[in-house]
Amino acid sequence: MLIDCESCAMRETAACGDCVVTYLLDEAPVELTEATRTALANLADHGLVPGLKLVPRERNVS
């Protein structure tokens, strides 16, 4: 999974500050392996880190 904050609809909103990318990684784009995604989801499920707030923007396809 490629996470690019530039393409996130939640960029520069309150959700951005409560996103695991901002919380742990503080840089994007970042490539997350399935194992990393699972580990981060487990941490978020137990309240140890915020969850991923990524909401991809729709692209205009012409």
C-alpha positions as CSV (number, residue, x, y, z in Angstrom):
1,M,0.0,0.0,0.0
2,L,1.4,3.4,-1.0
3,I,0.3,6.2,1.2
4,D,0.8,9.7,-0.3
5,C,-0.5,12.5,1.9
6,E,-0.7,14.7,-1.2
7,S,-3.5,12.6,-2.5
8,C,-5.4,12.4,0.8
9,A,-8.7,14.3,1.1
10,M,-8.0,14.6,4.8
11,R,-4.7,16.5,4.3
12,E,-4.4,19.6,6.4
13,T,-7.5,18.8,8.5
14,A,-7.8,17.8,12.1
15,A,-7.7,14.1,11.0
16,C,-4.2,14.6,9.6
17,G,-2.8,15.2,13.1
18,D,-4.4,12.1,14.4
19,C,-3.2,9.8,11.6
20,V,-0.7,7.0,12.2
21,V,1.5,8.3,9.3
22,T,1.9,11.7,11.0
23,Y,2.1,10.1,14.4
24,L,4.8,7.5,13.8
25,L,6.3,8.1,10.4
26,D,6.0,11.9,9.9
27,E,6.7,11.6,6.2
28,A,4.9,10.5,3.1
29,P,4.8,9.0,0.6
30,V,5.5,5.8,2.4
31,E,5.1,2.2,1.2
32,L,3.6,-0.1,3.8
33,T,3.9,-3.9,3.5
34,E,1.0,-6.1,4.5
35,A,2.9,-7.1,7.7
36,T,3.4,-3.4,8.6
37,R,-0.3,-2.6,7.9
38,T,-1.4,-5.5,10.1
39,A,1.0,-4.5,12.9
40,L,-0.2,-0.8,12.8
41,A,-3.9,-1.9,12.7
42,N,-3.3,-4.1,15.8
43,L,-1.6,-1.2,17.6
44,A,-4.5,1.1,16.6
45,D,-7.1,-1.5,17.7
46,H,-5.6,-1.5,21.1
47,G,-5.4,2.3,21.4
48,L,-1.6,2.5,21.3
49,V,-1.4,4.6,18.1
50,P,-4.0,6.4,16.0
51,G,-5.4,4.6,13.0
52,L,-4.8,5.4,9.4
53,K,-7.0,8.3,8.3
54,L,-6.2,8.1,4.6
55,V,-9.2,9.0,2.4
56,P,-8.0,9.0,-1.2
57,R,-9.2,11.9,-3.3
58,E,-11.1,11.1,-6.5
59,R,-9.1,11.8,-9.6
60,N,-10.5,13.5,-12.6
61,V,-10.1,11.1,-15.4
62,S,-10.3,12.8,-18.8
